[in-house]
Amino acid sequence: MKANFLSFLGLTLMLTSANLQAQRIKGSDTVLPIAQQTAERFMTLNPDARVTVTGGGTGVGLSALLDETTDIAMASRGIKFSEKMKAKAAGEELEEVAIAYDALAVVVHPSNPVQKLTREQLEAIFRGKITNWKEVGGDDRKIVVYSRETSSGTYEFFKESVLKNKNYMSGSLSMPATGAIIQSVSQTRGAIGYVGLAYVSPRIKTLAISYDGEQYATPTMENAIQKTYPIVRPLYYYYNKQNSEQVAPLLQFILSSAGQEIIKKSGYIPVK
């Protein structure tokens, strides 16, 4: 599945009208901001290029790629086995390129006195085993759990990394996008949720997290790069191998120093 990107680096630097045809990018809301910004810069540098970017979630993007209604799928998780099988059945060979990394921040209402949680405490909260903040050193207040919807790659990654693939509690409130989680958590005193690092704002409070119960770290770019913050994941572009030549210029740009600088300034962690 890993793209041999060396082949792309050998493609022509003088882009032709053939490989600057209109391209569609769809999928992960986490990847959406950097996809939009790098596409805009790419089109500025290449006036003949046309790139449209829309969200909807990782699952939506990969489904669109298999349906050939998008050229690139943005993903905040790796492709599932079932999705690989669908591609194989359709005679499609999908390629994967990691374009950035993202730290996933656990967020609460700014008034919440809790400063840190262990992975085990997080698992218990999101599985409905801990239901009151006083159980983890907070106020006597019911915990309101906000999560992304099941088509979200962020939902899948949090389930894999934090819940160790156990199921979320049935009473968690599924949100269609990251912005909805931020709004809900900022307005609900007992709330907890999770968002990509680039979406963190003063409207919400981030928690320090520990996976070993001893070393705690807050979700910052520095901690993510130094790997002291534990909830970090790669972000991907997927495309159909038969369209390699078409998507190569855009992929070259996002992996270039200029593209990676845009990613860093946007609050994401560069791959280079």
Steps between C-alpha positions, in 0.01 A plus 500: 500500500787744563564720197846491355530874490843497341328432170300821542809706567625407156193633325523821302529820700351694212138396549293434191132567450443124507610457861354832614145400421232562760547288809264416785603438860249370752493346847637564848392820674828485692703519180264753339677824612842401368350351184324831431803716574748293300254474209452877497875558496546235232242671278668838557829354377326315215217718362379225266439261791153452651468322835179467702511387863204379709470323837253242625727259688762239415246228421313731266821592319613141453153399377511785250843386383369147441196646320734717289322817611822640646864482391657514846355384831614679816530262796579538869541122539643216300280326247292213642527141380139515379581808292803326352278208403248731333779659300634160398155383396464811286838440340645814655843529658516776759819677601565662838711809574551640852489880465507613866455395861238622744471498878151423627413728793258394776291808581262609776309814600740781608348503851586133563767478776634164376845545348607150399377146433656161437413291197317258731289783642421622149399150396272471804340839427435434132372149576261624768680342796584839656199730484572784745793741501549454876629148423808653333556794737247744359170650608191297584365527148376250243740434212354569157693310232527642149644293217530513123263297285602150392602602145772721648860386497549694823229284659681187384843615612381604847326164537818315400754705696308599814225239533721216374226412248229467763160655424401852593221539755151488348417839651779695331384787279623465140595822324521536120813718501781629720343845517186350651705336777675828581170687516333233715791464744536879533132527598473196730670518841523123545610425144799309365597438139799477265620716211805537278773726638447762229141551621590581862378845607444704821136388491606159632763364740749225416606231746842349562494128420710207619516150357727367776342675799821688576601733218229749400518729197274762352406499129747742344694481175828483691381210717361320196828535309699384804252213545432585864130552422357154431193555277663570164404359160601527135271670249472357150410564140373194311467481123450245225832383358374539145468875570858534625611737226194723549544544877882503506551880469265575789655228717847625414402845617347395834815298579733781390659739749243764406208260552636369828552856626129568437420187701719611790355852507151348504571319828579156359826304519698474174613161376829655388 
